[in-house]
Amino acid sequence: MSMCNSSTANEKLIGQIIYNVKSGPVSERVSRLYNTIINNSILNSITQYEEYVKLTDDDAILHNGGSTKIVTKKYLDACKNTATALRILRQKLPVKQAKFLVSEEKNLTNDSLYHSINDFKFRCNSDFFTLFLFNK
């Protein structure tokens, strides 16, 4: 599994971060910063998986348009995976630096945020299957 690590994806993510941080109260800005980065980059791939289900009921087959359906399920260790992602993100973007970045809107356009996001994505991509647990 790999995350999109192109510069345009990171710039869109920074735009989303700016919007989310501005729209929340001052006391929640750091957590909004961390949550936006995780939610918009890696959350679905470490918490959910898709499984094909064979439909047997005729009404369900007619309603679905086929005899198989894709069902989204959660991994058993989804919370642990999210905690691991947050730990990695805090290593790449420490709380002290995050507080500085969210203190003013112009700080969020700083290159250090871009590089922290890039480092976070690189770390998660490089050891994806050893860092996260994928028990179904």
C-alpha positions as CSV (number, residue, x, y, z in Angstrom):
1,M,0.0,0.0,0.0
2,S,1.4,3.4,-0.8
3,M,0.2,6.9,-0.2
4,C,0.4,9.6,-2.8
5,N,3.5,11.5,-2.0
6,S,3.5,14.0,-4.9
7,S,4.0,17.6,-4.3
8,T,0.4,18.5,-5.4
9,A,-1.1,16.0,-2.9
10,N,1.0,17.5,-0.1
11,E,0.0,21.0,-1.1
12,K,-3.7,20.0,-1.2
13,L,-3.2,18.5,2.3
14,I,-1.7,21.7,3.6
15,G,-4.7,23.6,2.2
16,Q,-7.0,21.3,4.1
17,I,-4.9,21.7,7.2
18,I,-5.2,25.5,7.0
19,Y,-8.9,25.3,6.6
20,N,-9.4,22.8,9.5
21,V,-7.1,24.6,11.9
22,K,-8.7,28.0,11.2
23,S,-12.2,26.7,11.6
24,G,-11.6,25.2,15.1
25,P,-11.1,26.7,18.5
26,V,-7.6,27.7,19.6
27,S,-7.3,24.9,22.1
28,E,-7.8,22.2,19.5
29,R,-5.5,23.5,16.8
30,V,-2.6,21.1,17.4
31,S,-4.9,18.0,17.5
32,R,-6.7,19.2,14.4
33,L,-3.3,19.5,12.7
34,Y,-2.4,16.0,13.6
35,N,-5.8,14.5,12.8
36,T,-6.0,16.2,9.4
37,I,-2.6,14.8,8.4
38,I,-3.5,11.3,9.5
39,N,-7.1,11.3,8.3
40,N,-6.2,12.6,4.8
41,S,-3.1,10.5,4.2
42,I,-3.1,7.1,5.8
43,L,-6.2,6.5,8.0
44,N,-8.3,4.4,5.6
45,S,-5.5,2.1,4.6
46,I,-4.6,1.2,8.2
47,T,-8.1,0.9,9.6
48,Q,-10.3,-0.6,6.8
49,Y,-10.1,-3.4,4.3
50,E,-12.5,-4.5,1.6
51,E,-13.9,-8.0,1.3
52,Y,-16.0,-9.6,-1.5
53,V,-19.2,-11.2,-0.3
54,K,-21.1,-13.8,-2.3
55,L,-24.9,-12.9,-2.4
56,T,-27.4,-15.7,-2.2
57,D,-30.7,-14.0,-1.9
58,D,-32.3,-13.3,-5.3
59,D,-33.7,-9.9,-4.2
60,A,-30.2,-8.8,-3.1
61,I,-28.7,-10.0,-6.4
62,L,-31.3,-8.0,-8.3
63,H,-30.8,-4.9,-6.1
64,N,-27.0,-5.1,-6.3
65,G,-26.8,-5.9,-9.9
66,G,-24.6,-8.9,-9.4
67,S,-23.9,-11.9,-7.3
68,T,-20.9,-10.4,-5.4
69,K,-20.7,-7.2,-3.3
70,I,-17.7,-5.4,-1.8
71,V,-18.1,-4.9,2.0
72,T,-15.8,-2.5,4.0
73,K,-14.7,-3.9,7.3
74,K,-12.4,-2.6,10.1
75,Y,-9.2,-4.3,11.1
76,L,-9.1,-5.7,14.7
77,D,-6.1,-3.5,15.5
78,A,-7.4,-0.3,13.9
79,C,-7.0,1.8,17.1
80,K,-3.4,0.5,17.5
81,N,-2.6,1.4,13.9
82,T,-3.9,4.9,14.4
83,A,-1.9,5.3,17.6
84,T,1.2,4.1,15.7
85,A,0.6,6.6,12.9
86,L,0.2,9.4,15.5
87,R,3.5,8.3,17.3
88,I,5.3,8.4,13.9
89,L,3.8,11.8,13.1
90,R,4.8,13.2,16.5
91,Q,8.4,12.1,15.8
92,K,8.4,13.9,12.5
93,L,6.4,16.9,13.7
94,P,7.0,17.4,17.5
95,V,4.3,19.1,19.6
96,K,6.5,22.2,20.1
97,Q,6.9,22.7,16.4
98,A,3.2,22.0,15.8
99,K,2.3,24.7,18.4
100,F,4.4,27.1,16.5
101,L,2.9,26.2,13.2
102,V,-0.7,26.6,14.3
103,S,-0.1,29.8,16.3
104,E,-0.5,31.9,13.1
105,E,-2.0,31.0,9.7
106,K,1.1,32.2,7.8
107,N,3.2,29.7,9.7
108,L,1.2,26.8,8.2
109,T,2.6,27.7,4.7
110,N,6.1,27.3,6.1
111,D,8.3,24.7,4.4
112,S,8.9,22.8,7.7
113,L,5.3,21.6,7.6
114,Y,5.7,20.4,4.0
115,H,8.9,18.5,4.9
116,S,7.3,17.0,8.1
117,I,4.4,15.7,6.1
118,N,6.8,14.3,3.4
119,D,9.0,12.6,6.1
120,F,5.9,11.1,7.8
121,K,4.6,9.7,4.5
122,F,8.0,8.3,3.6
123,R,8.4,6.6,7.0
124,C,5.0,5.1,6.8
125,N,5.5,3.9,3.2
126,S,9.0,2.5,3.8
127,D,7.9,0.1,6.6
128,F,4.2,-0.1,6.0
129,F,3.7,-3.8,6.8
130,T,6.1,-3.9,9.7
131,L,4.7,-0.8,11.4
132,F,1.0,-1.6,11.2
133,L,-1.0,-4.7,12.2
134,F,-3.4,-6.1,9.6
135,N,-5.3,-8.8,11.5
136,K,-8.8,-9.4,10.2
